[in-house]
Amino acid sequence: MLGDGPEVRPDVTAPQTVRLAMWIYGLPAALRSGGLGRFSKAMRGAEELLDWPGDPAPVKAQWPALAEIAGIALRGRIGLQAASTRDIEWNGPEELF
């Protein structure tokens, strides 16, 4: 990255997405905003980012990860998005009062 080697450019020929995340987060947002047509078009035109030839593990790993996040959300009575970043975000010091 900081060396003097040749520039590496991504070999991306089509839009990419993580489909499970799109169904969980993108679909509800599209329904709320009236953008179901745009959502549908985006889903049809995008390749699965996690679909690596010869390695099904990344796609399969989404389901246990989702189950873990859902468990955190249920236990903490928070949304999936908040649960997915709860262990890595910092929102300032907790109030001690």
DSSP file (Angstrom, degrees, kcal/mol; ACC not computed):
  #  RESIDUE AA STRUCTURE BP1 BP2  ACC     N-H-->O    O-->H-N    N-H-->O    O-->H-N    TCO  KAPPA ALPHA  PHI   PSI    X-CA   Y-CA   Z-CA
    1    1 A M              0   0    0      0, 0.0     0, 0.0     0, 0.0     0, 0.0   0.000 360.0 360.0 360.0 -40.7    0.0    0.0    0.0
    2    2 A L        +     0   0    0      2,-0.0     0, 0.0     0, 0.0     0, 0.0   0.390 360.0  99.7-105.6   2.8    2.8    2.4    0.8
    3    3 A G  S    S-     0   0    0      1,-0.1     0, 0.0     3,-0.1     0, 0.0  -0.055  85.6-105.9 -80.5-175.0    5.4    0.8   -1.3
    4    4 A D  S    S+     0   0    0      3,-0.0     3,-0.1     2,-0.0    -1,-0.1   0.185  76.8 122.5 -97.3  15.6    6.7    1.6   -4.8
    5    5 A G  S    S-     0   0    0      1,-0.2     3,-0.1     3,-0.0     2,-0.0  -0.066  72.7 -72.2 -72.0 176.2    4.9   -1.3   -6.5
    6    6 A P        -     0   0    0      0, 0.0     2,-0.2     0, 0.0    -1,-0.2  -0.325  56.6 -95.3 -69.4 152.7    2.4   -1.0   -9.3
    7    7 A E        -     0   0    0     -3,-0.1     2,-0.6     1,-0.1    -3,-0.0  -0.458  35.0-142.1 -67.0 135.9   -1.1    0.4   -8.6
    8    8 A V        -     0   0    0     -2,-0.2    -1,-0.1    -3,-0.1    -3,-0.0  -0.904  16.9-166.3-103.6 122.5   -3.6   -2.4   -8.0
    9    9 A R        -     0   0    0     -2,-0.6     2,-0.1     1,-0.0    -2,-0.0  -0.871  26.5-107.4-109.2 141.1   -7.0   -1.7   -9.5
   10   10 A P        -     0   0    0      0, 0.0     2,-1.1     0, 0.0    -1,-0.0  -0.373  19.7-136.3 -65.9 143.6  -10.1   -3.6   -8.5
   11   11 A D        +     0   0    0     -2,-0.1     2,-0.6     2,-0.0    -2,-0.0  -0.630  48.8 148.0 -98.6  72.6  -11.4   -6.0  -11.2
   12   12 A V        +     0   0    0     -2,-1.1     4,-0.0     1,-0.1     0, 0.0  -0.940  18.9 167.9-114.8 119.3  -15.1   -5.2  -10.8
   13   13 A T        +     0   0    0     -2,-0.6    -1,-0.1     1,-0.1    -2,-0.0   0.539  68.5  26.3-106.0  -9.7  -17.2   -5.4  -13.9
   14   14 A A  S    S-     0   0    0     33,-0.0    -1,-0.1     0, 0.0    32,-0.1  -0.971  94.7 -81.6-146.6 158.4  -20.7   -5.1  -12.3
   15   15 A P        -     0   0    0      0, 0.0    32,-3.0     0, 0.0     2,-0.3  -0.322  48.0-151.4 -58.5 146.6  -22.2   -3.6   -9.1
   16   16 A Q  E     +a   47   0A   0     30,-0.3     2,-0.3    32,-0.0    32,-0.2  -0.897  18.5 170.2-123.6 153.0  -21.7   -5.9   -6.1
   17   17 A T  E     -a   48   0A   0     30,-2.5    32,-3.2    -2,-0.3     2,-0.8  -0.978  41.2-115.8-152.3 161.3  -23.8   -6.3   -3.0
   18   18 A V     >  -     0   0    0     -2,-0.3     4,-2.0    30,-0.2     3,-0.4  -0.906  33.8-159.3 -98.7 102.3  -24.2   -8.5    0.1
   19   19 A R  H  > S+     0   0    0     -2,-0.8     4,-2.5     1,-0.2     5,-0.2   0.847  84.3  54.6 -58.5 -41.5  -27.7   -9.8   -0.7
   20   20 A L  H  > S+     0   0    0      1,-0.2     4,-2.2     2,-0.2    -1,-0.2   0.927 110.2  47.6 -60.0 -43.8  -28.7  -10.9    2.8
   21   21 A A  H  >>S+     0   0    0     -3,-0.4     4,-3.2     1,-0.2     5,-1.0   0.883 109.8  53.6 -63.9 -37.9  -27.9   -7.4    4.1
   22   22 A M  I  <>S+     0   0    0     -4,-2.0     5,-2.1     3,-0.2     4,-0.5   0.912 109.9  47.0 -63.7 -41.1  -29.9   -5.9    1.2
   23   23 A W  I  <5S+     0   0    0     -4,-2.5    -2,-0.2     3,-0.2    -1,-0.2   0.897 118.7  41.5 -66.4 -38.8  -32.9   -8.0    2.1
   24   24 A I  I  <5S+     0   0    0     -4,-2.2    -2,-0.2    -5,-0.2    -1,-0.2   0.914 135.8  12.1 -76.8 -43.8  -32.7   -7.1    5.8
   25   25 A Y  I  X5S+     0   0    0     -4,-3.2     4,-1.4    -5,-0.2    -3,-0.2   0.828 127.4  49.1-103.6 -41.7  -31.9   -3.4    5.5
   26   26 A G  I  ><S+     0   0    0     -5,-1.0     4,-2.6    -4,-0.5    -3,-0.2   0.896 106.5  53.5 -71.7 -42.1  -32.5   -2.4    1.9
   27   27 A L  H  ><S+     0   0    0     -5,-2.1     4,-2.6     2,-0.2     5,-0.2   0.946 109.9  46.2 -62.9 -49.7  -35.9   -3.8    1.4
   28   28 A P  H  > S+     0   0    0      0, 0.0     4,-2.3     0, 0.0    -1,-0.2   0.912 114.1  49.7 -59.7 -39.1  -37.5   -2.2    4.5
   29   29 A A  H  X S+     0   0    0     -4,-1.4     4,-2.1     1,-0.2     6,-0.3   0.905 111.1  49.5 -64.4 -39.9  -35.9    1.1    3.5
   30   30 A A  H  X>S+     0   0    0     -4,-2.6     5,-2.1     1,-0.2     4,-1.0   0.891 110.7  49.8 -65.6 -39.4  -37.2    0.8    0.0
   31   31 A L  H  <5S+     0   0    0     -4,-2.6     3,-0.3     1,-0.2    -2,-0.2   0.902 111.9  48.1 -66.2 -40.4  -40.7    0.0    1.2
   32   32 A R  H  <5S+     0   0    0     -4,-2.3    -2,-0.2     1,-0.2    -1,-0.2   0.874 118.4  39.8 -66.3 -36.9  -40.7    3.0    3.5
   33   33 A S  H  <5S-     0   0    0     -4,-2.1    -1,-0.2    -5,-0.2    -2,-0.2   0.509 110.1-115.0 -94.3  -3.8  -39.5    5.4    0.8
   34   34 A G  T  <5S+     0   0    0     -4,-1.0     3,-0.3    -3,-0.3    -3,-0.2   0.718  78.7 126.0  77.9  20.3  -41.5    4.0   -2.1
   35   35 A G     >< +     0   0    0     -5,-2.1     4,-2.5    -6,-0.3    -4,-0.2  -0.081  17.7 125.8-102.9  34.0  -38.4    2.8   -3.9
   36   36 A L  H  > S+     0   0    0     -6,-0.4     4,-2.6     1,-0.2    -1,-0.2   0.863  74.0  53.7 -61.9 -35.6  -39.3   -0.8   -4.4
   37   37 A G  H  > S+     0   0    0     -3,-0.3     4,-2.4     2,-0.2    -1,-0.2   0.919 110.2  46.2 -64.0 -43.9  -38.6   -0.5   -8.1
   38   38 A R  H  > S+     0   0    0      2,-0.2     4,-2.6     1,-0.2    -2,-0.2   0.899 112.6  51.2 -64.6 -40.5  -35.1    0.8   -7.6
   39   39 A F  H  X S+     0   0    0     -4,-2.5     4,-2.5     2,-0.2    -2,-0.2   0.943 110.9  47.8 -61.0 -47.6  -34.5   -1.8   -5.0
   40   40 A S  H  X S+     0   0    0     -4,-2.6     4,-2.1     1,-0.2    -2,-0.2   0.909 112.6  48.5 -61.1 -43.9  -35.6   -4.6   -7.4
   41   41 A K  H  X S+     0   0    0     -4,-2.4     4,-1.9     1,-0.2    -1,-0.2   0.908 111.5  50.3 -63.6 -42.2  -33.5   -3.2  -10.2
   42   42 A A  H  X S+     0   0    0     -4,-2.6     4,-0.7     1,-0.2    -2,-0.2   0.902 110.4  49.7 -63.0 -41.7  -30.4   -2.9   -7.9
   43   43 A M  H  < S+     0   0    0     -4,-2.5     3,-0.5     1,-0.2    -1,-0.2   0.890 112.1  47.7 -66.2 -39.0  -30.9   -6.5   -6.8
   44   44 A R  H  < S+     0   0    0     -4,-2.1    -1,-0.2     1,-0.2    -2,-0.2   0.847 114.9  46.0 -69.0 -33.0  -31.2   -7.8  -10.3
   45   45 A G  H  < S+     0   0    0     -4,-1.9     2,-0.3    -5,-0.2    -1,-0.2   0.478  98.6  84.4 -91.6  -1.9  -28.1   -5.9  -11.5
   46   46 A A     <  -     0   0    0     -4,-0.7   -30,-0.3    -3,-0.5     2,-0.3  -0.788  65.8-138.1-108.9 145.3  -25.7   -6.7   -8.7
   47   47 A E  E     -a   16   0A   0    -32,-3.0   -30,-2.5    -2,-0.3     2,-0.6  -0.649  36.6 -98.0 -90.1 153.5  -23.4   -9.7   -8.1
   48   48 A E  E >   -a   17   0A   0     -2,-0.3     3,-1.2   -32,-0.2   -30,-0.2  -0.628  29.3-153.7 -73.0 117.9  -23.1  -11.2   -4.7
   49   49 A L  T 3  S+     0   0    0    -32,-3.2   -31,-0.2    -2,-0.6    -1,-0.2   0.833  91.6  50.2 -61.5 -35.2  -19.9   -9.8   -3.2
   50   50 A L  T 3  S+     0   0    0    -33,-0.4     2,-1.4     1,-0.1     9,-0.4   0.440  80.4 107.0 -87.8   0.5  -19.3  -12.8   -0.9
   51   51 A D    <   +     0   0    0     -3,-1.2    -1,-0.1     7,-0.1    -3,-0.0  -0.648  46.8 176.3 -85.9  91.8  -19.7  -15.4   -3.7
   52   52 A W  B >   -B   55   0B   0     -2,-1.4     3,-2.3     3,-0.8     7,-0.1  -0.835  37.4-107.6 -97.8 129.8  -16.1  -16.6   -4.3
   53   53 A P  T 3  S+     0   0    0      0, 0.0    -1,-0.0     0, 0.0    -2,-0.0  -0.316 103.2   6.8 -56.6 128.3  -15.6  -19.4   -6.8
   54   54 A G  T 3  S+     0   0    0      1,-0.0    -3,-0.0    -2,-0.0     0, 0.0   0.475 115.3  85.9  79.6   2.0  -14.7  -22.6   -4.9
   55   55 A D  B <   +B   52   0B   0     -3,-2.3    -3,-0.8     1,-0.1     4,-0.3  -0.758  40.2 167.1-137.9  90.6  -15.3  -21.1   -1.5
   56   56 A P     >  +     0   0    0      0, 0.0     4,-2.2     0, 0.0     3,-0.3   0.558  57.5  94.0 -78.0  -6.4  -18.9  -21.2   -0.2
   57   57 A A  H  > S+     0   0    0      1,-0.2     4,-2.6     2,-0.2     5,-0.2   0.882  77.6  54.3 -58.7 -45.0  -17.9  -20.3    3.4
   58   58 A P  H  > S+     0   0    0      0, 0.0     4,-0.6     0, 0.0    -1,-0.2   0.914 112.5  43.3 -59.4 -41.8  -18.4  -16.5    3.2
   59   59 A V  H >4 S+     0   0    0     -9,-0.4     3,-0.9    -4,-0.3     4,-0.4   0.928 116.8  47.0 -67.6 -43.9  -22.0  -16.8    2.0
   60   60 A K  H >< S+     0   0    0     -4,-2.2     3,-1.0     1,-0.2    -1,-0.2   0.832 103.0  63.7 -66.5 -32.1  -22.8  -19.6    4.5
   61   61 A A  H 3X S+     0   0    0     -4,-2.6     4,-1.7     1,-0.2    -1,-0.2   0.691  86.5  74.1 -68.5 -17.7  -21.1  -17.7    7.3
   62   62 A Q  H <X S+     0   0    0     -3,-0.9     4,-2.8    -4,-0.6    -1,-0.2   0.876  90.6  56.9 -62.0 -37.2  -23.7  -14.9    7.0
   63   63 A W  H <> S+     0   0    0     -3,-1.0     4,-2.3    -4,-0.4    -1,-0.2   0.932 108.3  42.5 -67.5 -47.8  -26.5  -17.0    8.6
   64   64 A P  H  > S+     0   0    0      0, 0.0     4,-2.2     0, 0.0    -1,-0.2   0.886 115.6  52.1 -63.8 -34.8  -24.7  -17.8   11.9
   65   65 A A  H  X S+     0   0    0     -4,-1.7     4,-2.5     2,-0.2    -2,-0.2   0.924 109.7  48.4 -64.9 -43.0  -23.6  -14.2   12.1
   66   66 A L  H  X S+     0   0    0     -4,-2.8     4,-2.9     1,-0.2    -1,-0.2   0.902 110.1  52.1 -62.4 -41.1  -27.1  -13.0   11.6
   67   67 A A  H  X S+     0   0    0     -4,-2.3     4,-2.1     2,-0.2    -1,-0.2   0.906 110.6  48.1 -62.3 -41.3  -28.3  -15.4   14.3
   68   68 A E  H  X S+     0   0    0     -4,-2.2     4,-2.1     2,-0.2    -2,-0.2   0.930 113.5  46.6 -64.4 -45.2  -25.8  -14.0   16.7
   69   69 A I  H  X S+     0   0    0     -4,-2.5     4,-2.6     1,-0.2    -2,-0.2   0.898 111.1  52.3 -64.4 -40.5  -26.7  -10.4   15.9
   70   70 A A  H  X S+     0   0    0     -4,-2.9     4,-2.6     1,-0.2    -1,-0.2   0.892 108.5  51.4 -62.8 -39.2  -30.4  -11.2   16.2
   71   71 A G  H  X S+     0   0    0     -4,-2.1     4,-2.6     2,-0.2     5,-0.2   0.913 110.4  48.0 -62.9 -43.0  -29.8  -12.8   19.7
   72   72 A I  H  X S+     0   0    0     -4,-2.1     4,-2.6     2,-0.2    -2,-0.2   0.913 112.2  50.6 -62.1 -42.9  -27.9   -9.6   20.8
   73   73 A A  H  X>S+     0   0    0     -4,-2.6     5,-2.1     2,-0.2     4,-0.9   0.918 112.6  45.5 -62.4 -44.4  -30.8   -7.5   19.4
   74   74 A L  H  <5S+     0   0    0     -4,-2.6     3,-0.4     2,-0.2    -2,-0.2   0.934 115.5  45.8 -65.9 -46.2  -33.4   -9.5   21.3
   75   75 A R  H  <5S+     0   0    0     -4,-2.6    -2,-0.2     1,-0.2    -1,-0.2   0.887 120.9  39.0 -64.4 -38.6  -31.5   -9.6   24.5
   76   76 A G  H  <5S-     0   0    0     -4,-2.6    -1,-0.2    -5,-0.2    -2,-0.2   0.482 104.1-128.4 -90.6  -2.7  -30.7   -5.9   24.4
   77   77 A R  T  <5 +     0   0    0     -4,-0.9     2,-0.3    -3,-0.4    -3,-0.2   0.927  68.2 123.1  52.8  48.4  -34.1   -4.9   23.0
   78   78 A I      < -     0   0    0     -5,-2.1    -1,-0.2    -6,-0.2    -2,-0.1  -0.817  65.9 -88.1-130.1 170.0  -32.4   -3.0   20.2
   79   79 A G     >  -     0   0    0     -2,-0.3     4,-2.4    -3,-0.1     5,-0.2  -0.273  38.0-107.5 -76.5 165.8  -32.5   -3.1   16.4
   80   80 A L  H  > S+     0   0    0      1,-0.2     4,-2.1     2,-0.2     5,-0.1   0.898 118.3  52.9 -59.9 -42.3  -30.4   -5.4   14.2
   81   81 A Q  H  > S+     0   0    0      1,-0.2     4,-0.7     2,-0.2    -1,-0.2   0.930 111.2  45.4 -63.3 -44.8  -28.3   -2.5   13.0
   82   82 A A  H >> S+     0   0    0      1,-0.2     3,-0.7     2,-0.2     4,-0.7   0.893 113.1  51.4 -63.8 -39.3  -27.5   -1.3   16.5
   83   83 A A  H 3< S+     0   0    0     -4,-2.4     3,-0.4     1,-0.2     4,-0.4   0.837 102.6  60.0 -66.4 -32.2  -26.7   -4.9   17.6
   84   84 A S  H 3< S+     0   0    0     -4,-2.1    -1,-0.2     1,-0.2    -2,-0.2   0.707 117.8  29.1 -72.2 -18.3  -24.4   -5.4   14.7
   85   85 A T  H XX S+     0   0    0     -3,-0.7     4,-1.6    -4,-0.7     3,-1.5   0.335  87.7 105.5-119.6   5.2  -22.1   -2.5   15.8
   86   86 A R  T 3< S+     0   0    0     -4,-0.7    -2,-0.1    -3,-0.4    -3,-0.1   0.843  82.3  48.5 -57.8 -36.0  -22.7   -2.7   19.6
   87   87 A D  T 34 S+     0   0    0     -4,-0.4    -1,-0.3     1,-0.2    -2,-0.1   0.562 119.2  37.0 -83.5  -7.4  -19.3   -4.3   20.3
   88   88 A I  T <4 S+     0   0    0     -3,-1.5     2,-0.3     2,-0.0    -2,-0.2   0.476  97.6  86.1-122.6  -5.0  -17.3   -1.8   18.2
   89   89 A E     <  -     0   0    0     -4,-1.6     2,-0.4    -3,-0.1    -4,-0.0  -0.662  51.9-161.1-100.6 156.5  -18.9    1.6   18.6
   90   90 A W        -     0   0    0     -2,-0.3    -3,-0.0     1,-0.0    -4,-0.0  -0.983   8.6-178.1-134.8 122.4  -18.3    4.1   21.3
   91   91 A N        -     0   0    0      1,-0.5    -1,-0.0    -2,-0.4    -2,-0.0  -0.013  58.8 -81.7-109.3  26.9  -20.9    6.9   21.9
   92   92 A G  S    S-     0   0    0      2,-0.0    -1,-0.5     0, 0.0     2,-0.0  -0.238  73.8 -33.8  96.3 171.5  -19.0    8.7   24.6
   93   93 A P        -     0   0    0      0, 0.0     2,-0.2     0, 0.0     3,-0.0  -0.313  67.1-109.7 -66.2 146.4  -18.8    8.1   28.3
   94   94 A E        -     0   0    0      1,-0.1     2,-0.3     2,-0.0    -2,-0.0  -0.489  34.3-108.3 -73.5 144.8  -21.7    6.6   30.0
   95   95 A E        -     0   0    0     -2,-0.2    -1,-0.1     1,-0.1     0, 0.0  -0.568  23.8-161.0 -72.6 134.4  -23.6    8.9   32.4
   96   96 A L              0   0    0     -2,-0.3    -1,-0.1     1,-0.2    -2,-0.0   0.276 360.0 360.0 -99.9   9.8  -23.0    7.8   36.0
   97   97 A F              0   0    0      0, 0.0    -1,-0.2     0, 0.0    -2,-0.0   0.444 360.0 360.0 -89.3 360.0  -26.0    9.7   37.4
